[in-house]
Amino acid sequence: MPELRRDPIVGRWVIISTDRAHRPTDFRQVLPPAQAQPLCPLCPGNEAQTPPEILAYRANGGSPNSLGWSLRVVPNKFPALQIEGELDREGVGLYDRMNGVGAHEVIVESPDHKASLAGLPEKHLEDVFWAYRDRILDLRKDNRLRYILIFKNHGAAAGATLEHSHSQLIALPIVPTNVLNEIAGCREHFKDKERCIYCDIIRQEIEDRDRVVGENAEFVAIAPYAPRFPFEVWVLPKKHGSFFEESQKFQFEALARIFSDTLRRLDRMLGSPPYNFILHTSPLHERTSEFYHWHIEIMPKLTHVAGFEWGTGFYINPIPPEEAAAFLRDAEV
Amino acid sequence: MPELRRDPIVGRWVIISTDRAHRPTDFRQVLPPAQAQPLCPLCPGNEAQTPPEILAYRANGGSPNSLGWSLRVVPNKFPALQIEGELDREGVGLYDRMNGVGAHEVIVESPDHKASLAGLPEKHLEDVFWAYRDRILDLRKDNRLRYILIFKNHGAAAGATLEHSHSQLIALPIVPTNVLNEIAGCREHFKDKERCIYCDIIRQEIEDRDRVVGENAEFVAIAPYAPRFPFEVWVLPKKHGSFFEESQKFQFEALARIFSDTLRRLDRMLGSPPYNFILHTSPLHERTSEFYHWHIEIMPKLTHVAGFEWGTGFYINPIPPEEAAAFLRDAEV
């Protein structure tokens, strides 16, 4: 019998449709090996092909936009938003618009064209999170900006247009609807119980263990109760905190460990699947400290997309999260 | 300069990112011709390959599950939900679940394997809408059901797994979040102004004309102000009504005319693009008559999907709707 499950935060219902008789192993990917591209704009030696860098980590020093970096942040060459100009809001009859002030940046995670995030040393992955933090701390000084969206598209099926591994940052003058809905759900729970709903979820999941994929002293990785996608995994800090960028050094170290472990489990069991991940963190200038809990949601892109899901926010998932978690726990990593 | 636009109903902001320099003609599809499949379960002669039919139109009569039909509705062979059983709701700690009672049906729009909805005679397309209505009227008698979702995936890129043209119906014991959000937006506007927001939009769009794609006495087709996708088109009845299934015969006739015209414009100008459409109609047993306005949203699936859009509800669209509407108005159909 299929089952309907409700996400306790945003109220989204998901059909867990096991009768479609998919086994976890049915989702294993067979991908062609990455092709080195001599003309890749994100590769070392091609620094001039991107706009001038905003940030780079160079262990041995060196001048900007030269060789020797281990991580590099550059403006998107085809930005969805522009950093220059005053924010201009306007009503047009019934409608509202504003000009597209914001930022759109690319975080080049490694100089190695063929490296994947799952294959990076933990220390290097930690640097990726430090780069996210550094960019958020810099951009949050800009009062025009209200939300910073950090995400990664890995693999063509997940929307990546460049093969060289990179994440993206979009800084927005508005807070996206889904973030508002998530925050509203958290606020509601806090009003009722004076507790953070994510803290409650973490407590219940660690006790149950059925949906736990991995755990260390600071973080837990779980298959959420009402996942939209097969093998969806959320990585949550055990200690309550609303702002990713306010995390401590020991937390970034622990995050790199559990994140690397989770990605390697997905890689091993599903054959390096395409995925997206999204950093869920508090809007920049809102008071969310008591009730909002930052985390990262990883969504493998494995099913043939029923396009209507975009329009309805309604999901059908053939793999129960308990089964997905057990499958990922079995990985030898 | 890119522009941010807000959907006045659900509050969703969209980036209209013209700086990415796409021309409407860049989106033209080149598709391989459809292959006839002798084993297609939706083709005439293969009636026994589907579960027994629920409804069929046979102009010259004939027995169920035999040849001679022009349109046929059958249960999905791999249903996401099942019609048998009592609705059983349960709390699991923090979480809520219920068993997957509902219906999942396939509307086979034509016996012709190679026919597309855009190519059907208007009279036949009208029958498709009558079939939607007939199924809704039948299923709404079932008190366990609260929402009926009717949609179409056209083309593999839009999630169609069978080539033979068909729509789908999913009857649910819950109302999906996005429907709730849409209704909340409409209710809010009504509380403020005592007017339907869609009626206000229709009035403004018909006056402006910039975003009008087509129009007849009963319907208007517009590119919405804040479209998620390039060439997204909404078809709205001019006369206020909340329930699709309560439309009159002359309305179904006019709907078939404008819908056929719209699909042919998309086909002509974009090379038979993959698309999804979703019927937006009122939940079955809610009092929405004053403020909710049924309509159909058509979403061509033309851009390489940035997968994070699923997770964020945040969209970047390279084509302003004014440009899309002008482009589609130019089609010779």
Boltz contact constraints between the chains, C-beta under 6 A:
constraints:
  - contact:
      token1: [A, 1]
      token2: [B, 99]
      max_distance: 6.0
  - contact:
      token1: [A, 1]
      token2: [B, 100]
      max_distance: 6.0
  - contact:
      token1: [A, 2]
      token2: [B, 81]
      max_distance: 6.0
  - contact:
      token1: [A, 2]
      token2: [B, 100]
      max_distance: 6.0
  - contact:
      token1: [A, 3]
      token2: [B, 97]
      max_distance: 6.0
  - contact:
      token1: [A, 3]
      token2: [B, 100]
      max_distance: 6.0
  - contact:
      token1: [A, 4]
      token2: [B, 98]
      max_distance: 6.0
  - contact:
      token1: [A, 4]
      token2: [B, 100]
      max_distance: 6.0
  - contact:
      token1: [A, 5]
      token2: [B, 97]
      max_distance: 6.0
  - contact:
      token1: [A, 6]
      token2: [B, 96]
      max_distance: 6.0
  - contact:
      token1: [A, 8]
      token2: [B, 94]
      max_distance: 6.0
  - contact:
      token1: [A, 8]
      token2: [B, 95]
      max_distance: 6.0
  - contact:
      token1: [A, 11]
      token2: [B, 177]
      max_distance: 6.0
  - contact:
      token1: [A, 12]
      token2: [B, 177]
      max_distance: 6.0
  - contact:
      token1: [A, 13]
      token2: [B, 174]
      max_distance: 6.0
  - contact:
      token1: [A, 15]
      token2: [B, 80]
      max_distance: 6.0
  - contact:
      token1: [A, 15]
      token2: [B, 100]
      max_distance: 6.0
  - contact:
      token1: [A, 17]
      token2: [B, 80]
      max_distance: 6.0
  - contact:
      token1: [A, 20]
      token2: [B, 78]
      max_distance: 6.0
  - contact:
      token1: [A, 78]
      token2: [B, 20]
      max_distance: 6.0
  - contact:
      token1: [A, 80]
      token2: [B, 15]
      max_distance: 6.0
  - contact:
      token1: [A, 80]
      token2: [B, 17]
      max_distance: 6.0
  - contact:
      token1: [A, 80]
      token2: [B, 316]
      max_distance: 6.0
  - contact:
      token1: [A, 81]
      token2: [B, 2]
      max_distance: 6.0
  - contact:
      token1: [A, 93]
      token2: [B, 204]
      max_distance: 6.0
  - contact:
      token1: [A, 94]
      token2: [B, 8]
      max_distance: 6.0
  - contact:
      token1: [A, 94]
      token2: [B, 200]
      max_distance: 6.0
  - contact:
      token1: [A, 94]
      token2: [B, 204]
      max_distance: 6.0
  - contact:
      token1: [A, 95]
      token2: [B, 8]
      max_distance: 6.0
  - contact:
      token1: [A, 95]
      token2: [B, 225]
      max_distance: 6.0
  - contact:
      token1: [A, 96]
      token2: [B, 6]
      max_distance: 6.0
  - contact:
      token1: [A, 97]
      token2: [B, 3]
      max_distance: 6.0
  - contact:
      token1: [A, 97]
      token2: [B, 5]
      max_distance: 6.0
  - contact:
      token1: [A, 98]
      token2: [B, 4]
      max_distance: 6.0
  - contact:
      token1: [A, 99]
      token2: [B, 1]
      max_distance: 6.0
  - contact:
      token1: [A, 100]
      token2: [B, 1]
      max_distance: 6.0
  - contact:
      token1: [A, 100]
      token2: [B, 2]
      max_distance: 6.0
  - contact:
      token1: [A, 100]
      token2: [B, 3]
      max_distance: 6.0
  - contact:
      token1: [A, 100]
      token2: [B, 4]
      max_distance: 6.0
  - contact:
      token1: [A, 151]
      token2: [B, 308]
      max_distance: 6.0
  - contact:
      token1: [A, 153]
      token2: [B, 307]
      max_distance: 6.0
  - contact:
      token1: [A, 158]
      token2: [B, 307]
      max_distance: 6.0
  - contact:
      token1: [A, 159]
      token2: [B, 305]
      max_distance: 6.0
  - contact:
      token1: [A, 159]
      token2: [B, 306]
      max_distance: 6.0
  - contact:
      token1: [A, 159]
      token2: [B, 307]
      max_distance: 6.0
  - contact:
      token1: [A, 174]
      token2: [B, 13]
      max_distance: 6.0
  - contact:
      token1: [A, 176]
      token2: [B, 312]
      max_distance: 6.0
  - contact:
      token1: [A, 176]
      token2: [B, 314]
      max_distance: 6.0
  - contact:
      token1: [A, 177]
      token2: [B, 11]
      max_distance: 6.0
  - contact:
      token1: [A, 177]
      token2: [B, 12]
      max_distance: 6.0
  - contact:
      token1: [A, 177]
      token2: [B, 313]
      max_distance: 6.0
  - contact:
      token1: [A, 178]
      token2: [B, 312]
      max_distance: 6.0
  - contact:
      token1: [A, 178]
      token2: [B, 313]
      max_distance: 6.0
  - contact:
      token1: [A, 200]
      token2: [B, 94]
      max_distance: 6.0
  - contact:
      token1: [A, 204]
      token2: [B, 93]
      max_distance: 6.0
  - contact:
      token1: [A, 204]
      token2: [B, 94]
      max_distance: 6.0
  - contact:
      token1: [A, 225]
      token2: [B, 95]
      max_distance: 6.0
  - contact:
      token1: [A, 276]
      token2: [B, 307]
      max_distance: 6.0
  - contact:
      token1: [A, 276]
      token2: [B, 308]
      max_distance: 6.0
  - contact:
      token1: [A, 278]
      token2: [B, 308]
      max_distance: 6.0
  - contact:
      token1: [A, 278]
      token2: [B, 311]
      max_distance: 6.0
  - contact:
      token1: [A, 299]
      token2: [B, 311]
      max_distance: 6.0
  - contact:
      token1: [A, 301]
      token2: [B, 307]
      max_distance: 6.0
  - contact:
      token1: [A, 305]
      token2: [B, 159]
      max_distance: 6.0
  - contact:
      token1: [A, 306]
      token2: [B, 159]
      max_distance: 6.0
  - contact:
      token1: [A, 307]
      token2: [B, 153]
      max_distance: 6.0
  - contact:
      token1: [A, 307]
      token2: [B, 158]
      max_distance: 6.0
  - contact:
      token1: [A, 307]
      token2: [B, 159]
      max_distance: 6.0
  - contact:
      token1: [A, 307]
      token2: [B, 276]
      max_distance: 6.0
  - contact:
      token1: [A, 307]
      token2: [B, 301]
      max_distance: 6.0
  - contact:
      token1: [A, 308]
      token2: [B, 151]
      max_distance: 6.0
  - contact:
      token1: [A, 308]
      token2: [B, 276]
      max_distance: 6.0
  - contact:
      token1: [A, 308]
      token2: [B, 278]
      max_distance: 6.0
  - contact:
      token1: [A, 311]
      token2: [B, 278]
      max_distance: 6.0
  - contact:
      token1: [A, 311]
      token2: [B, 299]
      max_distance: 6.0
  - contact:
      token1: [A, 312]
      token2: [B, 176]
      max_distance: 6.0
  - contact:
      token1: [A, 312]
      token2: [B, 178]
      max_distance: 6.0
  - contact:
      token1: [A, 313]
      token2: [B, 177]
      max_distance: 6.0
  - contact:
      token1: [A, 313]
      token2: [B, 178]
      max_distance: 6.0
  - contact:
      token1: [A, 314]
      token2: [B, 176]
      max_distance: 6.0
  - contact:
      token1: [A, 316]
      token2: [B, 80]
      max_distance: 6.0
